[in-house]
């Protein structure tokens, strides 16, 4: 079993932003073509495009400033979900969304379920938070530049191991989502602390002077850890059989991205 998990808004927003004068027909056609190309490339047995409703989620309840300052998703995308779902279904792939949950948590839950069943999950997204899911049975692919994440690429980019990523973001922050991390601790300091003390628990428990700032902000850093950690136990109410691919219809359309 090989399951393709597509971060729908990540893909569609990239397509939207790449066009000088986007309109609904052009963006839906480009999205369908990109999805068709991904199916050809990865040849999955199952596939789903995970969308979201851009409503308030559990992260907003935990931290009211979550994603504050980020430009809202374009209305052309948020107001036309049915059109995108129809376009994706046109290449044989169903869409799924769950109220009050971001696509990240839904995809993470699906990926863990696939891995637990002995299958292979391929997450198609450029969102870096998915890197925490990387393992032998979960692959992270950036559809637009063709890069496939690896433990080596994570270490080269962040200076930490895959299993340290959530602790790293809890310390240094995830500024794209307005998660600020511990005051005065940036990426280099976070990586250095994790190199010395291995994980956040080790840093908090250590009385070394270098850990003092983290201990001073223990409640904050624990909240940040919750915010950057993807949920893998969401009650989805669907079975993977729902997303099994049948015979895919041929697709012909306009230009695509990537």
Secondary structure as a PSIPRED ss2 file (coil, helix, strand):
# PSIPRED VFORMAT (PSIPRED V4.0)

   1 X C   1.000  0.000  0.000
   2 X E   0.000  0.000  1.000
   3 X E   0.000  0.000  1.000
   4 X E   0.000  0.000  1.000
   5 X E   0.000  0.000  1.000
   6 X E   0.000  0.000  1.000
   7 X E   0.000  0.000  1.000
   8 X H   0.000  1.000  0.000
   9 X H   0.000  1.000  0.000
  10 X H   0.000  1.000  0.000
  11 X H   0.000  1.000  0.000
  12 X H   0.000  1.000  0.000
  13 X H   0.000  1.000  0.000
  14 X H   0.000  1.000  0.000
  15 X H   0.000  1.000  0.000
  16 X H   0.000  1.000  0.000
  17 X H   0.000  1.000  0.000
  18 X H   0.000  1.000  0.000
  19 X C   1.000  0.000  0.000
  20 X C   1.000  0.000  0.000
  21 X C   1.000  0.000  0.000
  22 X C   1.000  0.000  0.000
  23 X C   1.000  0.000  0.000
  24 X H   0.000  1.000  0.000
  25 X H   0.000  1.000  0.000
  26 X H   0.000  1.000  0.000
  27 X H   0.000  1.000  0.000
  28 X H   0.000  1.000  0.000
  29 X H   0.000  1.000  0.000
  30 X H   0.000  1.000  0.000
  31 X H   0.000  1.000  0.000
  32 X H   0.000  1.000  0.000
  33 X H   0.000  1.000  0.000
  34 X H   0.000  1.000  0.000
  35 X H   0.000  1.000  0.000
  36 X H   0.000  1.000  0.000
  37 X H   0.000  1.000  0.000
  38 X H   0.000  1.000  0.000
  39 X H   0.000  1.000  0.000
  40 X H   0.000  1.000  0.000
  41 X H   0.000  1.000  0.000
  42 X H   0.000  1.000  0.000
  43 X C   1.000  0.000  0.000
  44 X C   1.000  0.000  0.000
  45 X C   1.000  0.000  0.000
  46 X E   0.000  0.000  1.000
  47 X E   0.000  0.000  1.000
  48 X E   0.000  0.000  1.000
  49 X E   0.000  0.000  1.000
  50 X E   0.000  0.000  1.000
  51 X C   1.000  0.000  0.000
  52 X C   1.000  0.000  0.000
  53 X C   1.000  0.000  0.000
  54 X C   1.000  0.000  0.000
  55 X C   1.000  0.000  0.000
  56 X C   1.000  0.000  0.000
  57 X C   1.000  0.000  0.000
  58 X H   0.000  1.000  0.000
  59 X H   0.000  1.000  0.000
  60 X H   0.000  1.000  0.000
  61 X H   0.000  1.000  0.000
  62 X H   0.000  1.000  0.000
  63 X C   1.000  0.000  0.000
  64 X C   1.000  0.000  0.000
  65 X C   1.000  0.000  0.000
  66 X C   1.000  0.000  0.000
  67 X C   1.000  0.000  0.000
  68 X C   1.000  0.000  0.000
  69 X C   1.000  0.000  0.000
  70 X C   1.000  0.000  0.000
  71 X C   1.000  0.000  0.000
  72 X C   1.000  0.000  0.000
  73 X C   1.000  0.000  0.000
  74 X C   1.000  0.000  0.000
  75 X H   0.000  1.000  0.000
  76 X H   0.000  1.000  0.000
  77 X H   0.000  1.000  0.000
  78 X H   0.000  1.000  0.000
  79 X C   1.000  0.000  0.000
  80 X C   1.000  0.000  0.000
  81 X H   0.000  1.000  0.000
  82 X H   0.000  1.000  0.000
  83 X H   0.000  1.000  0.000
  84 X H   0.000  1.000  0.000
  85 X H   0.000  1.000  0.000
  86 X H   0.000  1.000  0.000
  87 X H   0.000  1.000  0.000
  88 X H   0.000  1.000  0.000
  89 X H   0.000  1.000  0.000
  90 X C   1.000  0.000  0.000
  91 X C   1.000  0.000  0.000
  92 X C   1.000  0.000  0.000
  93 X C   1.000  0.000  0.000
  94 X E   0.000  0.000  1.000
  95 X E   0.000  0.000  1.000
  96 X E   0.000  0.000  1.000
  97 X C   1.000  0.000  0.000
  98 X C   1.000  0.000  0.000
  99 X C   1.000  0.000  0.000
 100 X C   1.000  0.000  0.000
 101 X C   1.000  0.000  0.000
 102 X C   1.000  0.000  0.000
 103 X H   0.000  1.000  0.000
 104 X H   0.000  1.000  0.000
 105 X H   0.000  1.000  0.000
 106 X H   0.000  1.000  0.000
 107 X H   0.000  1.000  0.000
 108 X H   0.000  1.000  0.000
 109 X H   0.000  1.000  0.000
 110 X H   0.000  1.000  0.000
 111 X H   0.000  1.000  0.000
 112 X H   0.000  1.000  0.000
 113 X H   0.000  1.000  0.000
 114 X H   0.000  1.000  0.000
 115 X H   0.000  1.000  0.000
 116 X H   0.000  1.000  0.000
 117 X C   1.000  0.000  0.000
 118 X C   1.000  0.000  0.000
 119 X C   1.000  0.000  0.000
 120 X E   0.000  0.000  1.000
 121 X E   0.000  0.000  1.000
 122 X E   0.000  0.000  1.000
 123 X E   0.000  0.000  1.000
 124 X E   0.000  0.000  1.000
 125 X C   1.000  0.000  0.000
 126 X C   1.000  0.000  0.000
 127 X C   1.000  0.000  0.000
 128 X H   0.000  1.000  0.000
 129 X H   0.000  1.000  0.000
 130 X H   0.000  1.000  0.000
 131 X H   0.000  1.000  0.000
 132 X H   0.000  1.000  0.000
 133 X H   0.000  1.000  0.000
 134 X C   1.000  0.000  0.000
 135 X E   0.000  0.000  1.000
 136 X C   1.000  0.000  0.000
 137 X C   1.000  0.000  0.000
 138 X E   0.000  0.000  1.000
 139 X E   0.000  0.000  1.000
 140 X E   0.000  0.000  1.000
 141 X E   0.000  0.000  1.000
 142 X C   1.000  0.000  0.000
 143 X C   1.000  0.000  0.000
 144 X C   1.000  0.000  0.000
 145 X C   1.000  0.000  0.000
 146 X C   1.000  0.000  0.000
 147 X C   1.000  0.000  0.000
 148 X E   0.000  0.000  1.000
 149 X C   1.000  0.000  0.000
 150 X C   1.000  0.000  0.000
 151 X H   0.000  1.000  0.000
 152 X H   0.000  1.000  0.000
 153 X H   0.000  1.000  0.000
 154 X H   0.000  1.000  0.000
 155 X H   0.000  1.000  0.000
 156 X H   0.000  1.000  0.000
 157 X H   0.000  1.000  0.000
 158 X H   0.000  1.000  0.000
 159 X C   1.000  0.000  0.000
 160 X C   1.000  0.000  0.000
 161 X C   1.000  0.000  0.000
 162 X H   0.000  1.000  0.000
 163 X H   0.000  1.000  0.000
 164 X H   0.000  1.000  0.000
 165 X H   0.000  1.000  0.000
 166 X H   0.000  1.000  0.000
 167 X H   0.000  1.000  0.000
 168 X H   0.000  1.000  0.000
 169 X H   0.000  1.000  0.000
 170 X H   0.000  1.000  0.000
 171 X H   0.000  1.000  0.000
 172 X H   0.000  1.000  0.000
 173 X C   1.000  0.000  0.000
 174 X E   0.000  0.000  1.000
 175 X H   0.000  1.000  0.000
 176 X H   0.000  1.000  0.000
 177 X H   0.000  1.000  0.000
 178 X C   1.000  0.000  0.000
 179 X E   0.000  0.000  1.000
 180 X C   1.000  0.000  0.000
 181 X C   1.000  0.000  0.000
 182 X C   1.000  0.000  0.000
 183 X C   1.000  0.000  0.000
 184 X C   1.000  0.000  0.000
 185 X C   1.000  0.000  0.000
 186 X C   1.000  0.000  0.000
 187 X H   0.000  1.000  0.000
 188 X H   0.000  1.000  0.000
 189 X H   0.000  1.000  0.000
 190 X H   0.000  1.000  0.000
 191 X H   0.000  1.000  0.000
 192 X H   0.000  1.000  0.000
 193 X H   0.000  1.000  0.000
 194 X H   0.000  1.000  0.000
 195 X H   0.000  1.000  0.000
 196 X H   0.000  1.000  0.000
 197 X H   0.000  1.000  0.000
 198 X C   1.000  0.000  0.000
 199 X C   1.000  0.000  0.000
 200 X H   0.000  1.000  0.000
 201 X H   0.000  1.000  0.000
 202 X H   0.000  1.000  0.000
 203 X H   0.000  1.000  0.000
 204 X H   0.000  1.000  0.000
 205 X H   0.000  1.000  0.000
 206 X C   1.000  0.000  0.000
 207 X C   1.000  0.000  0.000
 208 X C   1.000  0.000  0.000
 209 X H   0.000  1.000  0.000
 210 X H   0.000  1.000  0.000
 211 X H   0.000  1.000  0.000
 212 X H   0.000  1.000  0.000
 213 X H   0.000  1.000  0.000
 214 X H   0.000  1.000  0.000
 215 X H   0.000  1.000  0.000
 216 X H   0.000  1.000  0.000
 217 X C   1.000  0.000  0.000
 218 X H   0.000  1.000  0.000
 219 X H   0.000  1.000  0.000
 220 X H   0.000  1.000  0.000
 221 X H   0.000  1.000  0.000
 222 X H   0.000  1.000  0.000
 223 X H   0.000  1.000  0.000
 224 X H   0.000  1.000  0.000
 225 X H   0.000  1.000  0.000
 226 X H   0.000  1.000  0.000
 227 X H   0.000  1.000  0.000
 228 X H   0.000  1.000  0.000
 229 X C   1.000  0.000  0.000
 230 X C   1.000  0.000  0.000
 231 X C   1.000  0.000  0.000
 232 X C   1.000  0.000  0.000
 233 X C   1.000  0.000  0.000
 234 X C   1.000  0.000  0.000
 235 X C   1.000  0.000  0.000
 236 X C   1.000  0.000  0.000
 237 X C   1.000  0.000  0.000
 238 X C   1.000  0.000  0.000
 239 X C   1.000  0.000  0.000
 240 X H   0.000  1.000  0.000
 241 X H   0.000  1.000  0.000
 242 X H   0.000  1.000  0.000
 243 X H   0.000  1.000  0.000
 244 X E   0.000  0.000  1.000
 245 X C   1.000  0.000  0.000
 246 X C   1.000  0.000  0.000
 247 X C   1.000  0.000  0.000
 248 X C   1.000  0.000  0.000
 249 X C   1.000  0.000  0.000
 250 X C   1.000  0.000  0.000
 251 X C   1.000  0.000  0.000
 252 X C   1.000  0.000  0.000
 253 X C   1.000  0.000  0.000
 254 X C   1.000  0.000  0.000
 255 X C   1.000  0.000  0.000
 256 X C   1.000  0.000  0.000
 257 X C   1.000  0.000  0.000
 258 X C   1.000  0.000  0.000
